[in-house]
Amino acid sequence: MIIHRAMLAALIGAAILSAAIWWLLPEEAAIGQLENIHGIPFPSEKGRLVVTEKLAHADVYFTRSPVAHTAYVTATLNPISEQSLAIGIRENSFWLSYPKHTIFQDRAPAPDIGPRTVTVAIPLTDKLPDQDGSLDLMFFAPGRTDEPDEGADDSTRWLLYDLRIISRPALPTVTEIKDVIRRFINKERVL
């Protein structure tokens, strides 16, 4: 009987240790197709995506919960003549609730100087997953108006060579924890 209890305790301890190690390991996300806000994919040219609208969206899939994690988003891109580019992950049910993180900023239009790689850290704890468990990622170019879709007047053009997202454990802030609890109590879902 004592041997069985010791074996059971050892198995439980091993399971807890395995789960802790698994949780601490970084995870690379699967990233869906980059598309405009109407769901139309951007064209590919010579192994890179040509983004021709000021809002570009992709679904991001992790196998673990986003709670207590931070996403490290690494993008290799060429802004061409864009003066700024930002990225965000949706945090609530409103379709444009993306806190923006600047990934490129240039004070004056510059000639095309080629691709550059940038990394930005985005806390995931307070982000709202879709019903399929994915997180919504959005790229933002400034555009000429405040309209999300400028139609034929949209002069946006930049290139995306590579996009990688790694999730790592991180201590959430008190505000992020409150958001998760509020979302759970209110059963908040993506609209």
Order of alpha helices (4+ residues) and beta strands (2+ residues): alpha-beta-beta-beta-beta-beta-beta-beta-beta-beta-beta-beta-alpha
